Amino acid sequence: MKTFTSGAKSSEESPRYDLVPLASLKRQAARMAQGAATHGEHNYRKGANDPTFIRDRINHLLGHALAYAAGDRSDDHLGAVLANAGMLADIESMQPAGRPTYDERRADLKPCRCGAIFTHPHLCDANEKCMAAQHPHHRLTLAEQRSRNP
């Protein structure tokens, strides 16, 4: 329960929408309107369970971010980043509750014999050597992190 200085009370504090910059909201809305005019309103929701479509949204987001970082101002790259991030957030919110995150799934993994924790430790045994470093989701063990950053 939150009590305001006026004495008014509220059951819970709402998200702080007042902190969202209006300029970013306008740019995202403009980009979404552009997409709706081309593809139809909420078209992206059809791809909610399509991993290839989701990967494409991520690639579009990163492509626009890299173009902006390189100094390209020929398109509203920030608006496109915001629009793609918004679509991904909306798609993620549609996923069934209780679906574990990557980190939650990773927490249940047993380390391979080298001590690395990654999603395919059976590859180490199959190749008779540690394959963790070749895996795209490889994370250094605490001992490795300490030895590299004394």
N, C-alpha and C positions, 0 to 999 in steps of 0.2 A: 504494500500500500504506500503510495506516495502522497504526501501532503504538501501543497503549494503554499507560498507565503500568504496568499489571500485566504487560506483556510480550506480551499477546494481540495478534493481528494480524487485520486485516480487509482484504479486497481493495478495498473502496470504502466511502465514507461514504454511508449511506442518507439519504433525505429526513428532515428533522427533524420528524417527526410529534409529537414531544414538545412542540413549540412551538405546535401548533394548540390554541387554547383549547377546552377540553372543553365549555364552555357553548355555543359556536357550533356544535360538532359535534352536540350534543344537539338544538339548535333546528333544524338542518338535517335531522337524522334524523326528528324529529317531523313536520316539514312534508312530507318525502318519504313518510312513513307515511300521512299524511292524503291525499296525492295517490294513493298506491297503493290505498287503500281505495275511493277514488272512481273512479279510471280504470284500475286494474290495475298490478301491479308492472312497472316499467321500460317503461311505456306510451310515455313520451317518446321512447324509442329508435326507435319507428316513424316519427317525424318527422325523423330524422337527415338525410335528403336532401330535406326539404321546406322551402324558403326561407320560406314563409308561416308555418309552424309555428315555425321558428327566430326569425323576426321577432316572433312572438307571445310567445315566451319572453323576448326582450329587452324588449318592451313591459311584460310582467308584472314583470320585475325592476325596471325603471325606475319603474313605477307604485308599487310597494311602497317603493322607496327614497325617492321624493318624498313619499309619505304619511308615512313615518317622519320625514323631514326637516321636514315641516309640523307634527309633534307628535302625529299620530294614533297612539294606542296601542290602538285597538279590535281589532287583529289582530296577530299576530306577523309584522310586516312584515320584520324582519331575518331571521327564519327563512325567509320566502318569497324574499328576496333571495339568501340562501345556497343555497336549493334550486334556484332558477332558474339561478344561476351554476354550480352543480354539474352541472345537466343540460347546460348549454351547453358546459362543459368536457369532459364525457363525449362529447357529440356531436362536438365538435371532434377529440377523440382518435380517433374512428372514421373520420375523413376519410383518404383515401389519402395515404401519405407522399409527400413531394416536391411537394405542392400549395403554390404560392408564397403568401406573405402579401401583404396589401395593399401594405405598404411595399416588398416585393420587386418586385411588379408595377409599382409607381410608379417605382422606380429605373430602369426601362428606358424610361420615357416621355421624349420630347423636349419641351422647353419650347415654349410658343407664342411668337409673335413679341414679346409683351410681357415675356417672361421667366418668366411663371408656369408652374408645372408642375401639371397636373391631368389627369384621365383622358380628357378630350374636347377637346383643343386644336383639332380641326377645327371646333368651333363658332365659334371666333374668326374663322376665314376665312369661314365661311358667313354670319355676321352682320356681317362687316366691322368688328368691334370686339372688344375683349377681353371674353370671357364668363367668365373664370376666377372672378371674385368671386361670380357667381351660382351656381357649381357647389358642391354641398354638401361636396365633399372638397377645396376650394380651400386651398392653403397659400401663405403669403406667401413671396416669394423672399427670399434673404438680404439683398439690397439694400433691399427693402421693410421687412424687419424692422428693419434698422439705422436706416433713415430715420424709423421710427415710435418707436424706442426708442434715442435717442442716448446 
